[in-house]
Amino acid sequence: MENDYPQKIIDVLKSAEQPLDVENVKTRAGIGNWNTAHKHLLQLVIEGKICGQKTSHGWIFRIEKNGTNK
């Protein structure tokens, strides 16, 4: 099941109209644990598949529509 999480996260972010925090991604992707969602989100950022930004209240994540996710 864990192997499906990265694709579920990408699908959630593609359909989102604005950047999402870890909790929203976790809920929308059907991931049960916050740490699991956070781990996969950060891994996708490292791989360049999504954008992540650290804010004063945590992380937010998005997918650029033009394909530049760095």
Helices and strands as residue ranges (DSSP letters): G 2-4, H 5-15, E 20-21, H 22-29, H 34-46, E 51-55, E 58-62
